[in-house]
Amino acid sequence: PLMVAGETAVPKPRPSYRLIRPIALVGLMGCGKTTVGARLAAMLNAPFRDADAEIVKAAGRSIPDIFESLGEEAFRDGEKRVIARLLEAGPMVLATGGGAFMAAETRAAVKASGAAVWLRADLDTLVERTGRKNTRPLLRGGDPRVILQGLMDQRYPLYAEADIVVESTPKGSAEDVAYSIIDA
């Protein structure tokens, strides 16, 4: 909102919602699942879990190490098991890995126990955000823009099966995106 000099910003009221089932955030790497998820969980006074962090904890090794030593297929198998376990834990906000929703089992589990929210972002936003860290195994094999465009072409049709679609833009803060999820 526009403010007059000397005015103080009035914080948005906290929503008075209570989660009764999990919300799983899906989307490509860099769309904001972890950042928005943590903010959304705080706004809803609900637990937040990051599937990638849970996989690292369960495996005792980093995701790049899992990809390198065991391969993507082994990683995806472990990812399915971890997400299924997390969804059984009850109401929470869950940030999934970018490829998690590609598995039919995971899509079915999310839809059966909660709601899927796709944080959709454009290519420029994803390239900028993923370029901040060199921890993305899928981006190590070439031009990140080309790889991300290929992933968009492959994954966006399945992400579109999510219950809710919210735009994740560079102009909106994590809080703005979280409010958009609540509004939706």
N, C-alpha and C positions, 0 to 999 in steps of 0.2 A: 504494500500500500504506500501511497505517497505520504510523506511526513513533512510537517512544517518545521523549520529550524527551531531548535529548543524543545521539541516534543520528544518524549521517550516512547520507544516502541512498546506496544502492548502485546504481550505474548498471547499466542493462540491458546484458547482453552484446551485443556487436556481432554481427550475423548473419554467418555464414560462407558466404553465398551469392555466386555470381558470375552476372551477367547473361550470357545467351547470345543474347538478342534484345532489341529495344526494348520498353519498357513505355510506352504512351501513356496519359496521364491525360486523361479527358474529364469534362465536367460544365459546369453553368452558371457564369457569372461569379460569383465570390465563394465558390465551393465549396472553394477552397484548392489548386488545381492547381499553381500556381507555388511556394507555400510548402511544401506537402507534397512536391512533386516534387524540390525542392532538397534537402530533408532525406532523402528516400528515396535519391536518388542518392549522397549522402554516406555513408549507411549501407551501401550496396551497393558503394561505391568505384567508381562508374560516372559517366560524363559526364551532365550535366544540360543540356537545351536547352529554352528557352521559345519556342514557335512564334511568339507575338506579337512577342517581341524580335527574332527572326530576320527576321520580315516587315518590321519597322521598319528593321533594318539593310539588308535587300535593297532596300527602296523609298527609303531615305534621307529618310523623313518619318514622322510619328506616325500611329498608327491613326486617331485622330479626324480628322486631316488627309486621310488616304486616303478615309475615309468621306465627308467633306465635298466633296472635290474630284473624286473618281473614282466614288464610290458604293459601296454594299455589294456589288453583284455583282462589281465589279473587285477589291475586297478579297478576296472569297471565292475568286475564281479564283487570285489570288496565293497565298492561304493553302493551297490544294490543292497547288500546285507546291512551295511551301516544305516542307510536311509530307512530301510524297513524297520530296524530296531528303534531308531529315533521316532518314527511316526507312531509306534506303539506306546510311546511314553506319554502321550496325551497332548493337551494344548500347548503350543509353542510356535515361535516363528523360526522356520528352518531355511537357511540359505543352502541350496544344493549346488553341486558342481555344474559347470556349463553343459556337460554331456550326460548328466544323470537322467534327465527327462527323455532322452532318446530311447532308453530301455522301456519296452512295453510294460514290464513288471513294475518298474518304478512309477510310470504314469498311472497305472491301475492302483497301486498302493496309495499314492498321493490322493487320487480322486476318491478312493474308498474311505480314507481316514480323515481327509481335510480338504483344503482348497489350494489349487495351484494359481500363483500370480506370476505372470510373465512380465519381467521388467525389460521392455523393448527399447533398444538404443540404436542409433544410426551408426554407420561405419566409421565416420570421422570421430565420433565420441569414443567408440570402442578402441580404435587405434591409439588415440591420445591417452586414454586411461591405462591400457595394457602396456604401453611403452614406459610407464613409470617404474616398473619392476621387471627384472629378467628371470621370473620364476614360473613362467608359463610353458610347460613342456611342449604343447602343441604349436607354439609360435617359434620354436627354435629351428625349424626346418626350412626357413625361407623368409620371404617378405611378409611381415605381419598383416599388411593390408590385404594382400592376395589370400592369405590363409583365412583371415577373418571373413572376407567376402564369401569364400567357399563354405565356411561353417554356417554363415547366415543362410546361404542358399539351401544347405542341407537341413539345418535345424529349425529355421523359422516356421516351416509348415507344421512341425510337431509342437513347437512352443505355442502355436496358435490354438492348440487343444486345451490350453490353460483356462481355468474358470474366469479369470480376470486378466485384462491386459492394461498395463500402465506404462506410459512413456517415461523413460529415464533420459533426461536431456542434460547437457552441460550447464544449462542456465538454472535448473532447479536444484535446490539443496536436498540432502537426504531426508530432511524433515518434510519438505514439500512433497517428495515422492511418497513418503510414508502416509501423509495426509490424503494423497490421491488414492492410495490403496484402501484406506479406511472409508473414504467417500464412495469408492466403487463397491 
